Amino acid sequence: MTGFQVICEVEPPTRPDLKKVRHQIGVMSPIADAFLIPDNHIGRATVSSVAVANEVQLMGARGIACLNSRDRNLLGFRRDLLTAAAYGVEQFLFVHGDDPREGGRTSQLTVRTMIEETRATGFPGCGPFEVGATARLGRVPRWKAEADFLYLQVSFDVDELLRWRDSVALDIPVYAGVMVLASAKMAHNLASVPQLAIPDRLVEAVERDRDAGVEAACEQVLRIRDSGAFDGVHLIPVSRYRQVAARLEPEL
């Protein structure tokens, strides 16, 4: 992998139907270098991220399976690694996972122990897995800095991202998080999350024009690319993936 990478996140299906996923992959393929598949990311059961990553690869793209520690014990995690090896899925992003809507956490695994277990796992005829972690805008723990790649939390402030990048010394690829505000409702809901710090002017712009969220995210992607400070972006287009692909294709 060389150059600036755009990693597009897809919305995984909550029903046993991959039609929409295939459509997302087809639409975003002109702008995407790889696709990240979330894992029960809103506390609801979705089709296995490993299975969807395999589907991505069958369509000729690179799939990255996200696995959260929330829903796994050690045996279940080893099953996921074995399944990934059988499918030829070689890249993972490990996350803590938000609290589920129902039930509780298994609490047996952490992102750190998942990385350690993966490093210790190998299968004949299968190359080593590449594993990534997520980070907030602050100090990066040493064990995260020793992952194969790092996904930075979503931010709506490019200057803040650049200040953070100047403040840390990392020898692994780092991808900045960019999210599309798909609607006024989404903008208001996320505006209450302190670490996201969505500017009021952006919320107001999305209230006036739904496409303002698409335009802002696409401009952010291009600014991050032109800065040369990051290896790429983790782009979350949510339901506006068609508009995002159309806007970015001439620029990338």
C-alpha positions in Angstrom: 0.0 0.0 0.0 1.4 3.4 -1.0 0.1 6.9 -1.2 -3.0 8.4 0.4 -5.6 5.7 1.3 -9.3 6.2 1.6 -10.9 3.5 3.8 -14.6 3.6 3.3 -16.9 2.2 6.1 -19.9 0.3 4.9 -23.2 -0.2 6.8 -23.4 -3.9 7.7 -26.7 -5.6 7.2 -29.0 -6.4 10.1 -30.9 -8.9 8.0 -29.6 -12.0 6.1 -29.3 -10.1 2.8 -26.1 -8.7 1.4 -27.6 -6.8 -1.5 -27.2 -3.4 0.0 -23.6 -4.1 1.1 -22.8 -5.1 -2.5 -24.4 -1.9 -3.8 -22.3 0.2 -1.3 -19.1 -1.5 -2.4 -19.9 -1.0 -6.1 -20.8 2.7 -5.7 -17.8 3.5 -3.6 -15.2 1.4 -5.3 -14.0 4.3 -7.5 -12.9 6.3 -4.4 -12.1 3.5 -1.9 -8.7 1.8 -1.4 -10.4 -0.6 1.1 -13.6 -1.1 3.0 -14.0 -1.4 6.7 -16.9 -3.5 8.0 -18.2 -2.6 11.5 -19.1 -5.2 14.1 -22.4 -4.8 15.8 -21.4 -1.2 16.0 -24.8 0.2 17.2 -25.4 -2.5 19.7 -27.5 -4.5 17.3 -26.6 -7.9 15.7 -25.3 -7.6 12.2 -23.9 -10.1 9.7 -20.4 -11.2 10.6 -17.8 -8.6 9.7 -15.5 -11.4 8.6 -18.1 -12.7 6.3 -18.8 -9.3 4.8 -15.0 -8.7 4.4 -14.9 -11.9 2.4 -17.8 -10.6 0.3 -15.8 -7.4 -0.3 -12.8 -9.4 -1.5 -14.9 -11.5 -3.8 -15.9 -8.2 -5.5 -12.2 -7.4 -6.1 -11.7 -5.0 -3.2 -9.8 -5.1 0.1 -11.8 -5.9 3.2 -11.0 -5.0 6.8 -13.0 -6.7 9.4 -13.7 -4.8 12.6 -14.1 -6.9 15.7 -15.1 -5.6 19.1 -14.1 -7.0 22.4 -17.5 -6.4 23.9 -19.2 -9.4 22.3 -16.4 -12.0 22.5 -14.9 -14.5 24.8 -11.5 -16.1 23.9 -13.0 -19.2 22.2 -15.3 -17.0 20.1 -12.4 -14.8 19.1 -10.3 -17.8 18.1 -13.2 -18.9 15.9 -13.2 -15.5 14.2 -9.5 -15.8 13.4 -9.9 -19.3 12.1 -12.9 -18.2 9.9 -10.8 -15.2 8.6 -7.9 -17.5 7.7 -10.3 -19.8 5.8 -11.7 -16.8 3.9 -8.4 -15.1 3.3 -9.3 -12.0 5.3 -6.0 -10.7 6.7 -6.7 -7.3 8.1 -8.6 -6.4 11.3 -9.5 -3.3 13.3 -10.0 -4.1 17.0 -12.2 -1.9 19.0 -13.7 -1.8 22.5 -17.3 -1.6 21.3 -20.1 0.6 22.5 -22.5 -0.6 25.2 -25.1 -3.0 23.7 -28.8 -2.2 23.6 -29.6 -5.4 25.4 -27.5 -7.7 27.6 -24.0 -6.9 28.8 -20.4 -7.3 27.9 -18.6 -10.6 28.0 -15.6 -8.6 29.6 -13.2 -11.5 28.9 -11.2 -9.7 26.2 -9.8 -6.3 25.7 -8.4 -4.7 22.5 -4.9 -5.3 23.9 -5.4 -9.0 24.6 -7.0 -9.4 21.2 -3.9 -8.0 19.5 -1.7 -10.2 21.7 -3.7 -13.3 20.8 -3.6 -12.5 17.1 0.1 -12.0 17.2 0.5 -15.4 18.8 -1.8 -17.1 16.2 -0.7 -18.6 12.9 -2.2 -21.0 10.4 -0.2 -23.1 7.9 -0.3 -21.6 4.4 -1.8 -18.3 5.7 0.1 -15.1 6.0 0.2 -13.2 9.2 -2.7 -11.0 10.1 -2.4 -7.2 10.2 -4.1 -5.7 13.2 -5.1 -2.1 13.9 -6.4 -0.1 16.9 -8.2 3.1 17.4 -7.0 6.2 19.3 -8.3 9.5 20.6 -6.7 12.9 20.2 -4.2 12.6 23.0 -1.4 10.4 24.1 -1.2 7.1 22.3 -0.3 4.1 24.6 2.8 2.2 23.6 0.9 -1.0 22.9 -1.3 0.8 20.4 1.7 2.4 18.8 3.0 -1.1 18.1 -0.1 -2.1 16.1 0.1 -2.3 12.3 -2.0 0.8 11.8 -4.0 3.3 13.8 -7.5 4.8 13.2 -7.9 8.2 14.8 -11.2 9.2 16.3 -13.6 11.2 14.1 -13.0 15.0 14.2 -14.6 17.9 12.4 -11.5 20.2 12.9 -8.6 19.6 10.5 -6.4 22.0 12.3 -6.9 20.1 15.5 -6.0 16.9 13.7 -2.8 18.4 12.3 -1.8 19.7 15.8 -2.3 16.2 17.2 -0.2 14.6 14.4 2.6 17.0 15.1 2.6 16.1 18.8 3.0 12.4 18.4 5.8 10.3 16.9 4.4 7.2 15.3 6.0 4.8 12.8 2.8 3.1 11.7 0.1 4.3 9.2 -2.4 6.7 10.8 -5.9 7.3 9.3 -7.9 10.3 10.3 -11.6 9.7 11.0 -14.1 11.7 8.8 -17.8 11.3 9.2 -20.6 12.7 7.1 -23.5 14.4 8.9 -26.3 12.9 7.0 -29.2 14.9 8.4 -30.1 17.6 10.9 -31.3 15.0 13.3 -27.9 13.2 13.2 -26.0 16.5 13.6 -28.0 17.4 16.7 -27.6 13.9 18.2 -23.9 13.9 17.7 -23.4 17.5 18.8 -24.1 16.3 22.3 -21.0 14.1 22.3 -18.3 16.3 23.8 -15.3 14.6 22.1 -16.7 15.2 18.6 -16.9 19.0 19.0 -19.1 19.6 16.0 -19.0 23.3 15.1 -22.4 25.1 15.5 -22.0 26.5 12.0 -21.9 23.0 10.5 -25.0 21.9 12.4 -26.8 25.0 11.2 -25.6 24.4 7.6 -27.0 20.9 7.7 -30.3 22.2 9.0 -30.5 24.5 6.0 -29.2 22.0 3.4 -28.8 18.3 3.9 -26.0 18.2 1.3 -23.9 20.5 3.5 -22.8 17.5 5.6 -21.6 15.7 2.4 -19.7 18.8 1.2 -18.0 19.4 4.5 -16.8 15.8 4.9 -15.5 15.7 1.3 -13.6 19.0 1.8 -12.2 17.6 5.0 -10.9 14.5 3.2 -9.2 16.7 0.6 -7.6 19.0 3.1 -6.2 16.0 5.1 -4.8 14.5 1.9 -3.2 17.8 0.8 -1.7 18.3 4.3 0.5 15.2 3.8 0.2 14.6 7.6 -1.8 11.3 7.4 -1.6 8.1 5.5 -5.2 8.3 4.7 -8.7 8.7 6.1 -11.3 6.4 7.6 -14.4 7.8 5.9 -17.8 7.1 7.3 -20.4 8.2 4.7 -23.4 6.5 6.4 -26.4 6.7 4.2 -24.9 9.3 1.9 -22.4 7.1 0.2 -23.7 7.8 -3.3 -23.3 11.5 -2.9 -19.9 11.2 -1.3 -18.6 8.9 -4.2 -19.9 11.3 -6.8 -18.3 14.3 -5.1 -14.9 12.7 -4.5 -14.4 10.6 -7.6 -13.1 13.6 -9.8 -10.8 14.7 -7.0 -9.1 11.4 -6.0 
